[in-house]
Each structure stands twice: as structure tokens, then as C-alpha cells.
Amino acid sequence: MADDRRYKVFTLKNIQAPTFTMTALELKEYINFTVKRVYFITSPKGEMKSGNHAHRAEEDELFVQLQGQSTIVVDDGHGLEDVVLSGPQNAISVPHMVWHGFKDMSQDCVIVAITSTNYDPVRADYCENYEEFQKLLKEE
């Protein structure tokens, strides 16, 4: 993976105790935004994927694969790339104007999302059309 990627993939620190594994998430090591919302992606059904989209200007996110496995598809101007995440080992930071969505989610998949915005049901910041996203990237 090239150094000029806008998204970053992390290997989390797992500490093995005699009776459990602790995964510490020191947010200052992974994000540079104020956290306003945390949500969970669980119990995938059907095609085992989420909706693909980018946030135009506001929302930055950190996705932590807590359990199971998934593939996040990302494009930060370098073309579509698949990044496999396994829990509780991996996390990925996805800033605004990076196309992203999950696929191939395992039955036991648990992903926590840490975001810089509160939920807006209007979703005005969302770009859900990949061709439109590519045009917006060229305008940046």
C-alpha cells in the first residue's frame, strides 16, 4: 500500500492475559477528529454487505473489526481496492471523500464505527453514486 493513501489500515494491539485478550484502542494513535458518535454493524444478512458511499465534506470515520471478518472496498483516488479486516486485529480510518463499503461479512462479524458527526437522517453529506464520486474527486 502506498504512503499517499488517504485511508490508513492499522494492526491493533492485543494483550494476552491468562484468561482473556484485551485490545486497547488509544484513539489518539488512529484518528485526529472529535468523536461524536459510535455505532455497531452486526448480524449481516442476505448479500453480507453494506451500502457503498463517500461523505462529501463532513464525516471522518474509524472502523474497528471487533469480531469475525469483512472486506472493506475503498477508493481514495487510486481506484477501488479491497482491504480484508479480521477481528480483533484490524481497524481502518476513512476520512471524508473516500469511497467505502463493506462486503463478504462473516456471520459473526462485529464492526464498531467511530465517527466525527452525529447521525443525519437526511444524509445530505452522502454521495452514493460512484460515477458522481469520481467527478467530485477530480474537482478537489
Steps between C-alpha positions, in 0.01 A plus 500: 500500500644839402572769760278757328177315578241711682369199688721314748485136609614416852601186683357532849690426818373177655617419849461137603418454868475153656119494465416751224632717217486877541508722191593855594380777272694820572300727270775762476705240307231451237290815455533878514132592537262551788275197549130583480348159435572130539292232330525126437457289186384150595288207381559526123226349285441433133796607289713569811586854395429863580419793274795656319539877533729792579447797728537824307650728764413426858524147627827324582484144635701228669371145451622238747446133415414363845408148396486290186617622163392742228639665191475875470510637146669841489594757236689813597585594141721196433217277375292242683696287747395211724636502855432191712440568870513234772392547858624588746814584302414771248359849468486747213462877503290638216494879463235687305517472119615138516259253340429207733269210572521154653454163328568133578402551863524181707193383695671599827617838366501787750632839389502810717493834320636812669400818317544875501129583450164430651257306284306706248199310361497731196850371413585819312874431539472160325601435141360158408573506126852384410514694171397820682768428763765471229395839357511658847852365551619669182358832624698488827 
